[in-house]
Amino acid sequence: MPENPPAKASAKAEPAVSDKLLAEAQEKVPSLTREFIDKHGLTKEQVEAYASGLDSPPGDPGSVENSATDLHLTPGGWQATPKGVKPEDVGKDAISR
């Protein structure tokens, strides 16, 4: 039985959003970073929409470590919630008078 050849080291995967596109988007959304894109799973198409002004950009959460809110991308757009609260849980325990 022939031995399998050793696996070749794969090249580092190209990011979905190029540095050029990120720079274009940052002209309209200065707070947009690669870390933010990766954390929220933004696609190339979404970042292109921010760069062209076709879509509303996310709010600026400031420093994530010091922020009292979380940002979530929902079907209706960006939603800020209290830290640790999912968008679908906002107002769940609200009392109506």
N, CA and C atoms as a LAMMPS dump frame, in Angstrom:
ITEM: TIMESTEP
0
ITEM: NUMBER OF ATOMS
291
ITEM: BOX BOUNDS ff ff ff
-5.0000000000000000e+02 5.0000000000000000e+02
-5.0000000000000000e+02 5.0000000000000000e+02
-5.0000000000000000e+02 5.0000000000000000e+02
ITEM: ATOMS id mol type element x y z
1 1 1 N 0.839 -1.176 0
2 1 2 C 0 0 0
3 1 3 C 0.884 1.24 0
4 2 1 N 0.689 2.162 -0.962
5 2 2 C 1.541 3.35 -0.999
6 2 3 C 1.213 4.295 0.164
7 3 1 N 2.274 4.948 0.618
8 3 2 C 2.079 5.905 1.71
9 3 3 C 1.509 7.2 1.158
10 4 1 N 0.691 7.85 1.963
11 4 2 C 0.152 9.149 1.569
12 4 3 C 1.264 10.184 1.677
13 5 1 N 1.361 11.077 0.697
14 5 2 C 2.387 12.117 0.804
15 5 3 C 2.04 13.055 1.957
16 6 1 N 3.056 13.634 2.575
17 6 2 C 2.768 14.554 3.681
18 6 3 C 1.96 15.752 3.187
19 7 1 N 1.079 16.202 4.031
20 7 2 C 0.247 17.356 3.673
21 7 3 C 1.123 18.593 3.557
22 8 1 N 0.899 19.34 2.518
23 8 2 C 1.65 20.58 2.332
24 8 3 C 1.04 21.66 3.213
25 9 1 N 1.889 22.526 3.7
26 9 2 C 1.396 23.641 4.508
27 9 3 C 0.569 24.545 3.601
28 10 1 N -0.643 24.806 4.025
29 10 2 C -1.512 25.642 3.196
30 10 3 C -1.132 27.114 3.375
31 11 1 N -1.294 27.829 2.301
32 11 2 C -1.01 29.267 2.354
33 11 3 C -2.067 29.942 3.217
34 12 1 N -1.696 31.056 3.808
35 12 2 C -2.639 31.799 4.639
36 12 3 C -3.805 32.258 3.771
37 13 1 N -5.012 32.012 4.251
38 13 2 C -6.207 32.374 3.493
39 13 3 C -6.316 33.889 3.36
40 14 1 N -6.724 34.305 2.189
41 14 2 C -6.939 35.729 1.954
42 14 3 C -8.182 36.174 2.732
43 15 1 N -8.151 37.348 3.336
44 15 2 C -9.352 37.822 4.028
45 15 3 C -10.451 38.116 3.017
46 16 1 N -11.702 37.953 3.44
47 16 2 C -12.844 38.201 2.556
48 16 3 C -12.896 39.671 2.139
49 17 1 N -12.424 40.547 3.013
50 17 2 C -12.42 41.985 2.742
51 17 3 C -10.98 42.433 2.547
52 18 1 N -10.678 42.94 1.368
53 18 2 C -9.306 43.365 1.072
54 18 3 C -8.954 44.622 1.855
55 19 1 N -7.659 44.858 1.98
56 19 2 C -7.189 46.064 2.669
57 19 3 C -7.674 47.324 1.944
58 20 1 N -7.717 47.28 0.605
59 20 2 C -8.164 48.432 -0.182
60 20 3 C -9.634 48.733 0.121
61 21 1 N -10.477 47.683 0.14
62 21 2 C -11.901 47.877 0.425
63 21 3 C -12.096 48.374 1.856
64 22 1 N -11.343 47.832 2.789
65 22 2 C -11.437 48.279 4.172
66 22 3 C -11.083 49.762 4.276
67 23 1 N -10.032 50.191 3.576
68 23 2 C -9.634 51.599 3.607
69 23 3 C -10.728 52.495 3.014
70 24 1 N -11.369 52.033 1.932
71 24 2 C -12.463 52.803 1.325
72 24 3 C -13.634 52.915 2.3
73 25 1 N -13.966 51.819 2.973
74 25 2 C -15.08 51.834 3.923
75 25 3 C -14.756 52.711 5.124
76 26 1 N -13.498 52.719 5.54
77 26 2 C -13.102 53.518 6.703
78 26 3 C -13.19 55.018 6.429
79 27 1 N -13.216 55.416 5.157
80 27 2 C -13.415 56.833 4.837
81 27 3 C -14.804 57.285 5.272
82 28 1 N -15.776 56.385 5.181
83 28 2 C -17.155 56.705 5.596
84 28 3 C -17.437 56.254 7.023
85 29 1 N -16.77 55.174 7.447
86 29 2 C -16.995 54.597 8.777
87 29 3 C -15.634 54.444 9.457
88 30 1 N -15.098 55.515 10.052
89 30 2 C -13.751 55.46 10.631
90 30 3 C -13.572 54.392 11.711
91 31 1 N -14.648 54.023 12.386
92 31 2 C -14.529 53.052 13.478
93 31 3 C -14.494 51.612 12.987
94 32 1 N -14.668 51.374 11.694
95 32 2 C -14.686 50.02 11.145
96 32 3 C -13.269 49.452 11.119
97 33 1 N -13.071 48.329 11.774
98 33 2 C -11.757 47.68 11.815
99 33 3 C -11.888 46.246 11.337
100 34 1 N -10.764 45.648 11.008
101 34 2 C -10.775 44.236 10.601
102 34 3 C -11.287 43.358 11.747
103 35 1 N -10.935 43.702 12.972
104 35 2 C -11.399 42.93 14.128
105 35 3 C -12.927 42.984 14.224
106 36 1 N -13.505 44.174 13.979
107 36 2 C -14.955 44.331 14.013
108 36 3 C -15.605 43.487 12.917
109 37 1 N -15.019 43.516 11.726
110 37 2 C -15.543 42.743 10.6
111 37 3 C -15.526 41.255 10.933
112 38 1 N -14.42 40.781 11.481
113 38 2 C -14.3 39.367 11.828
114 38 3 C -15.26 38.982 12.954
115 39 1 N -15.356 39.831 13.969
116 39 2 C -16.209 39.526 15.121
117 39 3 C -17.672 39.388 14.713
118 40 1 N -18.123 40.269 13.811
119 40 2 C -19.534 40.275 13.421
120 40 3 C -19.796 39.504 12.131
121 41 1 N -18.754 38.92 11.556
122 41 2 C -18.92 38.099 10.358
123 41 3 C -19.438 38.872 9.154
124 42 1 N -18.974 40.122 9.001
125 42 2 C -19.436 40.925 7.881
126 42 3 C -18.883 40.38 6.568
127 43 1 N -19.704 40.426 5.537
128 43 2 C -19.29 39.944 4.226
129 43 3 C -18.683 41.078 3.409
130 44 1 N -18.04 40.71 2.323
131 44 2 C -17.461 41.689 1.411
132 44 3 C -18.554 42.619 0.892
133 45 1 N -19.726 42.056 0.579
134 45 2 C -20.832 42.842 0.05
135 45 3 C -21.315 43.88 1.068
136 46 1 N -21.361 43.505 2.349
137 46 2 C -21.796 44.451 3.377
138 46 3 C -20.804 45.609 3.504
139 47 1 N -19.521 45.291 3.489
140 47 2 C -18.496 46.335 3.609
141 47 3 C -18.515 47.225 2.364
142 48 1 N -18.758 46.64 1.183
143 48 2 C -18.88 47.443 -0.035
144 48 3 C -20.053 48.417 0.083
145 49 1 N -21.159 47.962 0.686
146 49 2 C -22.328 48.835 0.854
147 49 3 C -22.009 49.994 1.792
148 50 1 N -21.209 49.757 2.838
149 50 2 C -20.799 50.84 3.736
150 50 3 C -19.887 51.813 2.992
151 51 1 N -18.966 51.265 2.194
152 51 2 C -18.006 52.104 1.468
153 51 3 C -18.704 52.997 0.448
154 52 1 N -19.767 52.49 -0.177
155 52 2 C -20.465 53.268 -1.2
156 52 3 C -21.566 54.148 -0.62
157 53 1 N -21.879 53.957 0.665
158 53 2 C -22.924 54.745 1.296
159 53 3 C -24.318 54.202 1.068
160 54 1 N -24.434 52.989 0.514
161 54 2 C -25.74 52.394 0.249
162 54 3 C -26.395 51.816 1.494
163 55 1 N -25.61 51.547 2.515
164 55 2 C -26.154 50.949 3.729
165 55 3 C -25.705 51.767 4.937
166 56 1 N -26.563 51.798 5.947
167 56 2 C -26.211 52.507 7.177
168 56 3 C -25.113 51.745 7.903
169 57 1 N -24.075 52.443 8.305
170 57 2 C -22.976 51.758 8.989
171 57 3 C -23.353 51.409 10.416
172 58 1 N -22.587 50.505 11.014
173 58 2 C -22.817 50.178 12.418
174 58 3 C -22.482 51.376 13.301
175 59 1 N -23.093 51.412 14.465
176 59 2 C -22.743 52.445 15.424
177 59 3 C -21.333 52.222 15.927
178 60 1 N -20.773 53.224 16.521
179 60 2 C -19.423 53.107 17.07
180 60 3 C -19.542 52.638 18.515
181 61 1 N -19.184 51.377 18.785
182 61 2 C -19.327 50.869 20.14
183 61 3 C -18.253 51.38 21.084
184 62 1 N -17.279 52.104 20.559
185 62 2 C -16.169 52.536 21.397
186 62 3 C -15.315 51.334 21.746
187 63 1 N -14.62 51.428 22.823
188 63 2 C -13.782 50.324 23.262
189 63 3 C -14.671 49.186 23.754
190 64 1 N -14.519 48.026 23.15
191 64 2 C -15.36 46.887 23.507
192 64 3 C -15.204 46.535 24.979
193 65 1 N -13.987 46.634 25.496
194 65 2 C -13.744 46.275 26.888
195 65 3 C -14.465 47.223 27.848
196 66 1 N -14.592 48.487 27.469
197 66 2 C -15.186 49.487 28.349
198 66 3 C -16.64 49.792 28.011
199 67 1 N -17.172 49.15 26.993
200 67 2 C -18.52 49.452 26.548
201 67 3 C -19.562 48.801 27.453
202 68 1 N -20.656 49.514 27.687
203 68 2 C -21.764 48.977 28.472
204 68 3 C -22.801 48.341 27.556
205 69 1 N -22.533 48.333 26.245
206 69 2 C -23.479 47.762 25.292
207 69 3 C -22.794 46.776 24.356
208 70 1 N -23.61 45.931 23.758
209 70 2 C -23.173 45.022 22.706
210 70 3 C -23.866 45.445 21.42
211 71 1 N -23.206 45.26 20.282
212 71 2 C -23.814 45.526 18.984
213 71 3 C -24.185 44.207 18.334
214 72 1 N -25.361 44.164 17.731
215 72 2 C -25.831 42.969 17.033
216 72 3 C -26.336 43.383 15.66
217 73 1 N -25.986 42.592 14.634
218 73 2 C -26.516 42.822 13.298
219 73 3 C -27.779 41.991 13.165
220 74 1 N -28.915 42.659 13.058
221 74 2 C -30.207 41.983 12.957
222 74 3 C -30.777 42.23 11.559
223 75 1 N -31.819 41.503 11.187
224 75 2 C -32.418 41.739 9.861
225 75 3 C -32.875 43.189 9.668
226 76 1 N -33.17 43.892 10.748
227 76 2 C -33.594 45.28 10.648
228 76 3 C -32.461 46.278 10.715
229 77 1 N -31.237 45.808 10.842
230 77 2 C -30.076 46.69 10.941
231 77 3 C -29.337 46.458 12.247
232 78 1 N -28.494 47.395 12.606
233 78 2 C -27.687 47.278 13.813
234 78 3 C -28.515 47.625 15.035
235 79 1 N -28.349 46.842 16.094
236 79 2 C -29.059 47.103 17.345
237 79 3 C -28.064 47.037 18.495
238 80 1 N -28.093 48.054 19.33
239 80 2 C -27.273 48.069 20.542
240 80 3 C -28.141 47.571 21.691
241 81 1 N -27.587 46.669 22.479
242 81 2 C -28.309 46.126 23.627
243 81 3 C -27.427 46.249 24.864
244 82 1 N -28.035 46.183 26.044
245 82 2 C -27.198 46.133 27.241
246 82 3 C -26.257 44.934 27.17
247 83 1 N -25.091 45.044 27.777
248 83 2 C -24.075 43.999 27.748
249 83 3 C -24.686 42.652 28.132
250 84 1 N -24.497 41.65 27.294
251 84 2 C -24.941 40.288 27.578
252 84 3 C -26.393 39.995 27.248
253 85 1 N -27.136 40.977 26.724
254 85 2 C -28.551 40.768 26.393
255 85 3 C -28.686 40.589 24.884
256 86 1 N -29.344 39.502 24.456
257 86 2 C -29.56 39.252 23.042
258 86 3 C -30.645 40.197 22.526
259 87 1 N -30.614 40.548 21.245
260 87 2 C -31.618 41.472 20.719
261 87 3 C -33.052 40.999 20.944
262 88 1 N -33.263 39.69 20.824
263 88 2 C -34.62 39.175 20.983
264 88 3 C -35.108 39.24 22.441
265 89 1 N -34.195 39.469 23.388
266 89 2 C -34.577 39.534 24.795
267 89 3 C -34.791 40.958 25.311
268 90 1 N -34.514 41.964 24.475
269 90 2 C -34.674 43.347 24.906
270 90 3 C -36.156 43.62 25.159
271 91 1 N -36.465 44.129 26.326
272 91 2 C -37.841 44.446 26.673
273 91 3 C -38.677 43.263 27.101
274 92 1 N -38.071 42.088 27.166
275 92 2 C -38.824 40.884 27.538
276 92 3 C -39.433 40.992 28.924
277 93 1 N -38.709 41.584 29.836
278 93 2 C -39.186 41.688 31.212
279 93 3 C -39.759 43.072 31.515
280 94 1 N -40.08 43.831 30.481
281 94 2 C -40.613 45.171 30.689
282 94 3 C -42.018 45.106 31.296
283 95 1 N -42.327 46.065 32.104
284 95 2 C -43.647 46.14 32.742
285 95 3 C -44.428 47.235 32.046
286 96 1 N -45.605 46.895 31.589
287 96 2 C -46.461 47.869 30.93
288 96 3 C -47.445 48.438 31.938
289 97 1 N -47.613 49.737 31.935
290 97 2 C -48.543 50.355 32.887
291 97 3 C -49.663 51.038 32.141
